[in-house]
Every structure is written in C-alpha cells, then in structure tokens.
C-alpha cells in the first residue's frame, strides 16, 4: 500500500507509517486517548500507535498529539499539523523541517 510506488525511500519498508516529503514528514498515527500518559506505544503495521493522556473532547487529544510530536521531534509546535483524521483515531500528522531518519530515531527511542 505504498502511495509513491518506485519513489519509496530506503528504510521506509521498516517504517511504513512514516513518509518523507519535500517539506518534512507525514506520520500515520493511531491515537489512543485517555491513556495514563502520552507516549509511543509501538508500531503496528501501517501506523504508529500513540497513547494520548487527553480525552477526545473539544480537540484536546489532537492538541496533545501535536504538542507531543513537536516536543519529541524538536520541532516548533507551528510546524506540526494534523492533515487528516481530525475526528477519528487514525490520523496523518505532518511535521515540517524534520527528516525521516531523525523521526525514526526519536520515535523509536
């Protein structure tokens, strides 16, 4: 289910949830709200599971997810945006100015 076919990048097969773009990266995330803390819970196939402490009410879980990626990846909060999945658990998060290699290292510990 690679969207770019022959343009897939080295290492992406190990991280199908991470796509590098001209501006930065896009991460496919499955958010689990109301967790005890906000953290990466592991990769599961096509997405990265992220536990989010905030409830899925009034955009609080989305805000917490944006803050988590900004802090974890060392990016300004304004460079992180949810590009799809605002109201669902499966989301695509764009982070500008971050490479796929840096994201892999930061998100896998």
Secondary structure, DSSP 8 states (H G I E B T S, - for coil): --SSGGG--TTGGG-TTEEE-SSEEEEEEEEE-S-SS-EEEEEETTEEEEE-SS-SSTTHHHHHHHHHHHHHHT--GGGEEEEE-TTSSEEEEEEET--HHHHHHHHH-
